């Protein structure tokens, strides 16, 4: 059984994110599962820290992007909107190149908040970063419609 309020495809989500920060750094939604969302990022020097490995902030941006998109797919966008409230991350392994994959799964989908767990893995399946994202769910403001 799917947790999503609407059927979406990675291609539709890609079109929605064109021109955003996520698009500029190369985050791509790659898979929509029944209870998870996946995104990838190719690690290049453009997302390195000065020491030649993936910048930790980029891992956090990837985690927040996939978790935030997932949370927004679980709400009624006519009535509600989501805002990131808190994120934490533990960086477990450095990566200098290749593709990393982030998978977001919900710990809690409530009427006022969501908590998402995000795992980022390298091409060999090794855990690179774990993150927890809390999203605030609020009534949509009239000016936001």
Secondary structure, DSSP 4 states (H G I P E B T S, - for coil): ----SS---HHHHHHHTTTSHHHHHT-EEEEE-SSEEEEEEEE-GGGB-TTSSB-HHHHHHHHHHHHHHHHHTTS-TTTEEEEEEEEEEEE-S---SEEEEEEEEEEEE-SSEEEEEEEEE-TTS-EEEEEEEEEEEEEPPGGG-
